[in-house]
Amino acid sequence: MVKKLLQHGAQATVLFENWIKHYISKNSYARRSSVEQNMDQFRRSVVQPVVGAAIKESGTIVEDLLGHGADPNTLVCLYNYAR
């Protein structure tokens, strides 16, 4: 399924620029937040697909994501694993 989505144009990485547009549209208070506050929220709430696939030990999906431009050096926030 991931491979098909990528082949049809799905992004391999969640970019802040895309995330913030959706976040602000759903959370009006975010408009009053600073860029730094919104970036902090992004870092605490987003698990990049390549990281999620690695955590699930899905090597094929990791390879597909990397092949479609996912950043293997993405930063990981330990907060995301406390859920």
Summary of the structure (lengths in Angstrom):
residues: 83
radius of gyration: 14.0
end to end distance: 25.2
largest distance: 41.0
contacts: 182
relative contact order: 0.18
helix: 65%
strand: 0%
